[in-house]
Amino acid sequence: MQVLLLKDVPGLGRAGQIKEAAGGYALNYLIPRKLAVAVTDGALKQAQTLKEAEVRKRDRKADEAKTLVDKLDGQSVTFKARAGEGDRLYGSITAADVAEALSRSIGAEVDRRLMDLEHSIKSLGEHRVQVKIAAGLAATIWVVVERASQE
């Protein structure tokens, strides 16, 4: 039985695709859960609409990602932290700290999971951090850690 997928179904396909599914699977699982509808002329028009909406959504997300990369690229974030001998910090600066500071700096939400920071920053100085926005899109920022006054 041919069905038009209304939502992504793991192992079968993505929304907007027309797929061949076993009759029982389609009638007892996909259609009652509103994951798919049987293929008709109206369903084909709906498939076209879903594909167009997906393309628009993908283009909008790509534009937003490019804009965010442009905002972030070259940004510098400064932290003041207490440090001991050898310029080692008493604590550390995490990806969440960097993301929060960047969010305040540019006025847009930046997720901590985008930071390509293997380990927390534990020393004074300048540190280069990659921010991976999307596949193939990354921005380079600088994290500057300065010694806090000992007051």
Secondary structure, DSSP 8 states (H G I E B T S, - for coil): -EEEESS-BTTTB-TT-EEE--HHHIIIIITTTTSEEE--HHHHHHHHHHHHHHHHHHHHHHHHHHHHHHHHTT-EEEEEE-B-GGGEEEEEE-HHHHHHHHHHHHSS---GGGEE-SS-EEESEEEEEEEEEETTEEEEEEEEEEE----
